[in-house]
Amino acid sequence: MRTSLLDTPWSTTHEVFETVRTISRETPLLTSAALDEIAGFQLFIKAESLQHTGSFKLRGAFYRLKNLAPEQRQNGVVAFSSGNFAQGLARAGQILGVPVTIVMPHDVPQMKVLGTQRYGARVVFSEPGGRPREMVAAEMAANLADREHLTLLHPFNDSDVVLGHSSLGTELLQQFEALHEDHPLDTLLVPAGGGGLAAGIALALRSHGSTTRLIAVEPSGYDDLARSLAAGERHRNETASRTLCDALQAVSPGAVPFSVLLETLSGALSVTDEDVKVGMRAALEHLKLVLEPSGASALAAALGAKRRGVELGSRVCVVCSGGNIAAEDFAKLVAEEARH
């Protein structure tokens, strides 16, 4: 592990970008006059839900596996995930010929399980039993690593995973600069669970000398990052609250990403399930984009910012991080929002 990711130079983030782009898709930067009117400012949507495997997770997973030692590649890896890292890691393993085992909570969406298996990974289920499901799955993955001599990987508390995600930030900056060279982006909103994506993007912004403010978005009941930033040290979510954002239910920020975010993040906002449904419906109606709840969280925060008195500036970008949701579940949530 690197001693300080904060010292990552532009040359490194550029190298990471060039490595990841060999297998990733350049996802579009979308705009909508209707969404601009709703939000009250110019809004840009980074549609990472259109990434291979349906989320940004492929980026960090591929870069992490690319840096494995030869013996580790041969023996294989194990990780815990609620679904998006699972699919990203499975696909990365498929590309690089690395055997992948994933421990998944038993209640994850079935389509994420099937997607992970489709890319050739072995899936093992964990039963939370009233404990935080991330904690139980992590313990089970560690036990499998010891028993089967696998390399244990963490979905967000890992320097190479964070660096892999910086490729999204670099790609976004290049796209935005091509559109508005003389008009900097004021604020960038990013969904946050363990903080890996936000930290990766923060490194890209920092290494490129960007003045854009970075704000994390968390589900209500999982505001551990906001509390950690206020305290200057990591805080935990002690109880498991209900949230539609199944991909953002981390127990606490990872130590690795938090060391970056403590110095780079401008703040954190939270969104309710109802906010998220609004974001999902808005993405469908105005962008023809299907988002899972977690993937719609940053858009939801942007659309509700003016109403809540949150000042984001005149040019705001949101990362729509994932779209892995079953058609029937998506239709149900969007229909529920329409009735309000």
N, C-alpha and C positions, 0 to 999 in steps of 0.2 A: 504493500500500500504506500502511496505517495505521502510524504509528510504534511504537505500543505497544498491542497487543490487551489487555494486562493492565489498562489503564485503561478498558476498555469498561464503560459504565454500564448500569444496569438498563433505562433507556429504549431503548438500542440493542438489547439482546437481546430486549426485548419487541417492538420494531419488526421485527426479523428473524423472530421467531416468527409475528407477524401476516402477514408477507409469505409465508413458506414454507407456512403452513397453508392458503393459498388453493389449493394444488395437492397437498399431502401428505395422507396418511391419519393420523388419530390412532390409533396402534397401541396395543393393549391392554397393561395391566399385570396379569400373570397370577400366580396363586398356586396352590400344591399342598401339601396336608398331607403327602403322601408324600415330596415333595422336601424339605420342612422337616425331616422325620424323618431322611432320609439326610444332609442337610447339618449338622444339629445346631443350626439357628437358623432364624428366620423369613426366608423367601426370596421375593423379588419378581422377576418376569421381565418385562423390557420387550421385547415381541415385535416388534422392528423388522424381522424377517424377513417380516412381513406388510405392510410398506410397499409402495407402488407400485414396481415394478421389482425387488422382492424384497430390498431393502437400504436402509440409511440414506442411501446416497450421493446419492439424488435431492435431498435437502435442500441440501447444499452446492453441488451442480451448478446447481440452479435459482437460488439466490441469486447465484451468480457470474455466470451468464448475464444475470440481471435487471439487473446493474450494468454491462454492456458499453456502450460508446459506440455510437451509431447506425451508424457506419461499420464497427465491428467486428462488429456483428450481421449486417450485410449480407454481409460477406466470409466470415464463418464462423470456426469455432474448430477447433483440433486438440489432442488430449491423448493420453497413453499410459495404458493401464489393463489389468489382468488380468481385468476383466470387470464388477465391480459399479459402479465409477465410469463405465465405458463405457455401461452401460445407463441409469444415472441421468442422465448428460449427454445421451445420445441422446434420452431422453424429455423432458428440460428443453428441448432444442433444438426438439423437435417441438412442444411447447406454445408456445414463444416465436417460432417461425419462424426459428431460427438454424441454418444448415448445420453439421453436426458430422462431423469425421473422427476416428477412433480408431485408434491404433497398438496392436496387441495381440500379445503373445508367441504364437508359433505353437502352443504346447502348452496354451493355456487351454482349459477345458471348452467343448465345442461348443455347449452350450445357452446359454452366456454370449455367444458369438459370434452365434448366431441371435437372441437377445434384443436385442442391440445393433442388428443389422440390421433387426429388426422395427420398431424405433422410428425408422427412417429414416436412421441414420448410415452413413457409408462406413467400412468396416473395412480396414485395411492391416496385414499381418502382419510381425513382425520375427523374425529368427533369432538367438538369443543367441550361438551358437558358443562355448560354454564360459564366456562372461562373464555377470555378473549380468543377468538378463533385464530388470529395471527400467531399468538403465543403457543397454542397447542400444535399448530401445523409446523411452526419453526422447530419445536422440540422433536417432533416426529422426523423431520428432515435431517436434523443433526444425528439422531439415532441411526437412520439409514446410512448416512455418510460414514459413520464409524463402523457399522456392521458390514457394509459392502464396499468399503474403500473408495467411496465417491468423493469428489470435490464438492464441498458445500458452498452454494452461492446464495447471496442475499439479494432480494429484488430491488432494494434501493440503498442499503447501507454498504456500498462498495464503490471505491474510487473509479474503477473502470466502467462500471454501470453508469455512474454519474457523468463521466467523460463522454460515454457513448451518447447520452441524451443531449450533450452540448451541441451535437450535430444539428438538432432541430433548431436551436437558437441561431446557429450560424446560417442555416438555410433560410430562416425567417428574415434575418437581417439583410441578407443578399436580395431577397425578394422585395423587401420594403424599400431598400435603397434604390432598386431599379425603378420603382414606381414614383418615389418622392425623395429625390436626392437632396433637395433643399428644405425639406420639412421633416424633422425628426419625429419619431414615434414617442408620444408622451408617456404612455403607460402600457404595460403588458400584464395581462391576467392569466394565471396558470393554475390548473387544479393541483391540489397538494394532499397527499396521504402521508407517505413517509418522507417526501421532500426530494426524491431523486430527480424528477423532471425539473422542478423549479431550480434546484441547485445546478443542474447541467446547463440550463438556459442562462442562469446567473453567470456562470463561467464564460459562456460565449459573449454575453453583453460586456462583461468586465474586460475580457481579452481584446475586444474590438473597440474599447474606449467609448461605448455607448452611454448616453445620458438617460436612457429610458428607465422609468421606474418599474420595478418588478413587484407585483402583488400576488400573493398566494390566495387561493380560494379553497375553503374547507367546508364539509357538511356540518350543519348544526349538530352539536353533541360530540363533534370530533375536532374541536378547536385547539388541539394540543400544540400546534405550531404557533398560533397567535399567543397562547399563554407562555410558551417557551421563549418567544421573542421578547415579550414584556418582562420576563424574569431574568433573561440572559442565560438561562440553562434549560435543558430539556425537561418538559413535563409530560405526564402520561394521561391517557384517558382511562380512568379507573373502572368505569362501568360501560357496558356495551349498549349504546343507544340505538334506536331504530333509525335507519337511513336507507334511502333508495340507492345511495352511492356506494355500492358494495366494493368498488375498487379503491375507495379512499378511507378504509376503516383501519388505518395503522394505529397501533397502541401509542406510539410516540414518534417524533421525528427521528430518523436515523442519525447517529453521531456524525457520520461522514457528511451527509448533506447539510446537517444543521451547522456544522463548522463553517460552511460556505454561506448559508442563508443568514446567519447571525450578523454577517458583515455586509451583506448585499441586498437583502430583502427590505423593501420600503414599507411593508405592512401585510396584513392578512384580513380577508373578509370571510364571512360564513353565509351559506345559503340553506334554505329549508327545502324539504321535499317539494313543496308547492312551487317554490322559485325554480327548481330544476325542471319541473314539468312545463313551466312557461318557456324555459330555454329550449327544451326538446321540441315543443310545438313550433316555436319561432324558427328554429333551424329547419324544420320540415317545410313550413309554409313559405319561407322567404329564400331558402337556400337549397331546398330539396335534399337536405342532409339528414341522415338518420344518426342520432347520437344516443348512446347509453346515458343513464343519469349522471354518472361520474364525468363523462365526456362533455356534458352540457353545463357543468357547474360554473365554469368561468364565464360563459355566455350569459347564464342566468344572473350572475353578479353584475355584469356590465349593464344588462337591460334594466336592472333595478337600482342602479347607482344613483341616478338623479332623484328618484323618489325618496331615497334614504339620505339624501344630502351628502353623498360621497363624491368628491371632486376627483375626476380621473384625467381631465385635460380634454383637448379637442381632437386628438388622434389616439385611438385606443385599439389595441389588438388583444384578442382572446385566443387561447389554444383550446381547440375542441379535441380532446386527447384520445377519445375512443368511441367506437360505434358497435361494440359487441353486445347485442341485445336481440333476443328472439322476436320475431315479427309480432306474435300475439301479445307479448309483454309490452312492446313498444306501442302497439295500437291501443292497448288498455290504458296506459299512462297518458298518452296524448288525448284520448277520449275523456279521461277524468279531468284534465285541465280545461277542456272545452266546456265542461259543465259549470265551471266556476265563473 
